[in-house]
Amino acid sequence: MLKYFVALLSMVLAVWTVPEWLTFPIYGNILNALDSWLQQPLSDVSSSPGRILTEDELSLYNGAQGSKGLYLAILGQVFDVEKGRKHYGPGGGYHFFTGRDASRAFITGDFTEAGLSSDVSDFSDSQIVALYDWLAFYQKDYTPVGKLIGRFYTETGQPTDALRQVEAFLSEGLKRKAQAQSEMQLYPACNSEWSEASGGRVWCSTMSGGIHRDWVGVPRMLFSPGSVHSRCVCIRPSDPVHSENRNLREYKDCPPHAESCRITKG
Ligand code: HEM
């Protein structure tokens, strides 16, 4: 029973917690990542060609007795993870990542033999962005060794079509993420509360929606285009960008400049 509970807890944490905190500085820098990626795509091998390894060669670097060292690959890029031996060495919690490219498992958290695969062809663009965060983590913290011949690099170390596809998804995903982030800055969510006795209330503060800012704003309903559904966002009424937005509506019986509005039905 405890085993199942721990497994369940791990899965929940894996999805919600770890990649976030483990790579927080990288996530925080998504726009810089986009910038640097645009300047040097993943497949740009010219700057650091390094060694070109076959899968058999890489498999010798799994830290087992008599093995040559500790390497792992992600998106076909090989890193020496010796300095993280406590994680990657035999007996370590992430030993299964060594001696192979298990890119898929960095995102799925499926560490079974079948899950430890480099196949990411069915990933969404946001999963590719999350995978790129892991790649950036290894580029920052570990020594690059070279490229792995296979799914992502040819025998001469050139990027394959599969890698080009990943790059296209990455580019799309980063653009979407940057767009979502700037939208969140423009339309931070309101605080809200509801109680049986006094009904609902929405209000703005300098931290509502998790966006720290030096303005409070006033609550408005923001409708998704063509939909009857809305969410409460905080806007600066003086910002001319909002006068054009036909999807914004004031709350009923709430003065236009009030920072807090009671929600009335209808
Ligand atoms: C998708 C799921 C997960 C993946 C792919 C993953 C991957 C990793 C990797 C690769 C490392 C080593 C980082 C390094 O080289 O320094 C690591 C470290 C660690 N992970 Fe995970 N992890 C996952 C889920 C979890 C969960 C669910 C927990 C806890 C409940 C956890 C706790 C830790 C801890 C405590 C460390 C050590 C941090 C340190 O000492 O620096 N991980 N993880």
Boltz pocket constraint, residues with backbone or C-beta under 6 A from the ligand:
constraints:
  - pocket:
      binder: B
      contacts: [[A, 9], [A, 10], [A, 11], [A, 13], [A, 14], [A, 15], [A, 18], [A, 22], [A, 84], [A, 87], [A, 94], [A, 105], [A, 106], [A, 107], [A, 108], [A, 109], [A, 110]]
      max_distance: 6.0
